[in-house]
Amino acid sequence: MKKTKKITLLILTLLLMEVFHGCANARWGTDAGLNVTWGPNGPRVRPHVDFDIYNGGRL
Amino acid sequence: MKHNLLILLWITLISNSPLQLNKKAKSNSSEESQELWHDLITPNLEESKIFYGDIFGWTFEDSNFKGTKMTTIINDGNVIGGMIEVKNANTSTWICALPLSTEALNQRIKSVLASGAKAVLPPVKIPGRGKQVVFEGPLGEEFSLISENDYTKKVTPKGVDKSWIGIELWASNTSRGQEFYETAFGVSTTQISYDNKPYWVFKSGEKLVAGMINNPITNQGSQWVPYIKSTSINELFLKLKNSKAAILLTPTEEVRKGNVGIIQDPHGAIIAIQNTKS
């Protein structure tokens, strides 16, 4: 019984940590290797600029 | 997502009659010698004002129309653009608008639609700002047409510190981009090579109106990117490092000799900053 309580508490703590992490304006990587940023209304992919292609700023 | 936001904005504003496709209109370069108007669509106007105010020293004059919060951006005493809050926007985005007289605007709407763009925000009348239409071009890029008004007439000529230098199309298909803007706006296009990489300039008559490059963003589609002038880019990026912006390119000797930096504002809009001495 004691063991079950401990396991439940541990799972709840982990869940809470995940919730707080999700609420923060944190950035993390996805399995697909995309860099995701949490926006006010959901996740968005952080753009990746390829500087072998970039040739801008000639204005 | 952006489309939904624009439609939402549209619902809150007064709409005109639906657009009709007609034959394309001819270009009118004298009408198009205006400075561009820039609007930031943002999910949080207050946060955007704080960010841009801290970084560029811009100040703001707020207005509210039927619950839609808007503000006019002032740089060193001069009007340079606006911001509009769209609460359920997932990201912010800068939309560049070409100001035109009423007659030229109606003609240009027809030619833009006939050339293959879609109106994602049909013509709306915004008090004090006149008619505005937002389009999605054939590459998925967004741009706008707006009727000349007291604000657009006050826009500072480009090249002032902390204001716009110009806009660049980051195009996933440069041939299609060239074809569309030549047809829809009657501009001419010239291809140049810098550092063995192509660069295109759009000209209206002799006036350079915009640039175009191959889209350097590998995980996003085509978009118009505005450039802001800075006379002290390194100091600006020190400030940006301590802000909520994401820095996509810190000025470095290897890229344009350290004269260009690219950032994403706290809500996702991309802007480039270019160093010029005067």
Contacts between the chains, C-beta under 8 A, distances in Angstrom:
chain1	res1	chain2	res2	distance
A	25	B	244	7.5
A	27	B	246	8.0
A	34	B	219	6.5
A	37	B	246	6.9
A	37	B	268	7.5
A	39	B	43	7.5
A	39	B	90	5.0
A	39	B	91	5.9
A	39	B	267	6.6
A	39	B	268	6.3
A	40	B	43	4.8
A	40	B	44	6.3
A	40	B	89	8.0
A	40	B	90	7.3
A	40	B	267	7.0
A	41	B	43	6.3
A	41	B	88	5.8
A	41	B	89	6.9
A	41	B	90	4.5
A	42	B	90	5.4
A	44	B	90	5.9
A	44	B	91	5.4
A	44	B	268	5.7
A	45	B	219	5.5
A	45	B	220	7.2
A	46	B	246	6.1
A	46	B	264	7.1
A	47	B	217	4.7
A	47	B	219	6.2
A	47	B	220	5.0
A	47	B	248	6.3
A	47	B	264	6.6
A	47	B	270	6.6
A	48	B	217	6.5
A	48	B	218	4.9
A	48	B	219	5.2
A	49	B	216	5.0
A	49	B	217	5.7
A	49	B	218	7.8
A	49	B	248	5.0
A	49	B	249	6.1
A	49	B	262	6.2
A	50	B	216	5.1
A	50	B	217	7.6
A	50	B	218	5.3
A	51	B	216	7.1
A	51	B	249	7.1
A	51	B	254	7.6
A	51	B	255	5.7
A	53	B	197	7.4
A	53	B	213	7.7
A	53	B	214	5.4
A	53	B	215	7.5
A	53	B	216	4.2
A	54	B	213	7.1
A	54	B	216	3.9
A	54	B	249	7.6
A	54	B	255	6.8
A	55	B	194	5.8
A	55	B	195	6.6
A	55	B	197	3.9
A	55	B	198	7.2
A	55	B	199	5.5
A	55	B	213	5.1
A	55	B	214	7.5
A	55	B	216	7.8
A	56	B	168	5.2
A	56	B	170	7.5
A	56	B	199	7.8
A	56	B	211	6.9
A	56	B	213	5.0
A	56	B	216	7.4
A	56	B	225	7.4
A	56	B	227	7.9
A	56	B	260	6.9
A	56	B	272	6.4
A	57	B	168	7.7
A	57	B	227	6.5
A	57	B	256	5.4
A	57	B	259	6.8
A	57	B	260	4.1
A	57	B	272	6.3
A	57	B	274	4.9
A	58	B	192	7.6
A	58	B	194	6.4
A	58	B	199	5.3
A	58	B	201	7.6
A	58	B	211	5.7
A	59	B	165	5.1
A	59	B	166	3.7
A	59	B	167	7.9
A	59	B	168	6.7
A	59	B	208	7.3
A	59	B	210	7.9
A	59	B	211	5.4
A	59	B	227	5.7
A	59	B	274	7.3
